[in-house]
Amino acid sequence: MEKAQLGRPRAFDAEAALEKAMVVFWEQGYEGASLVDLTESMGISRKSMYAAFGNKQELFRKALQRYSEGPGAYVLEALRAPTAREVAAVFLAGSTQANTRPGFPAGCLGVQGALAVGEGGRFARDTLAEWRAHGQMHLRDRFRRAVEEGDLPADADPDLIARYLMTIANGMSVQAAGGAARDDLRQVADAALRNWPPA
């Protein structure tokens, strides 16, 4: 005979609720997303939210992780490309698609989430700055390898190239949030790649 379960089982799909929270943070930013907005979108009570995800900061961290594994997964995909130029091309193409994804807010959660915040949003600003720096560090490390392998010129600056790509991607996010179409962003990405250092 099976033992009775302790406590009541969750009456909601935690993954679906987290996806909805991610969209609210993406659309409204950390500070703009109220607990009412979050719980209404997630279809759960505040008590259920705290039990499943913790406080708003913890929920934000989990939503950002979900973004990294979903719409933002292009960063890791780019790092696996065989050449430095292909890394840049996949990164910028992924950024273009993520910034203009149908059914989702325009722009990037990692940029939009804390563009304008007051004291209450300092946590999100710092968390997202760290998140963006982490992505830039991965690009830099990949480009260092490209220099070592002769795929980039010996005098290429991996840190500068990574910062350049991240700046282009962040700018495309702001442009997308302002209404730029996918084709407009593709043209920006193509222009950025025309400045790629020759091997």
Secondary structure, 3 states (H helix, E strand, C coil): CCCCCCCCCCCCCHHHHHHHHHHHHHHHHHHHCCHHHHHHHHCCCHHHHHHHHCCHHHHHHHHHHHHHHCHHHHHHHHHCCCCHHHHHHHHHHHHHHHHCCCCCCCCCHHHHCCCCCCHHHHHHHHHHHHHHHHHHHHHHHHHHHHHHCCCCCCCCCHHHHHHHHHHHHHHHHHHHHCCCCHHHHHHHHHHHHHCCCCC
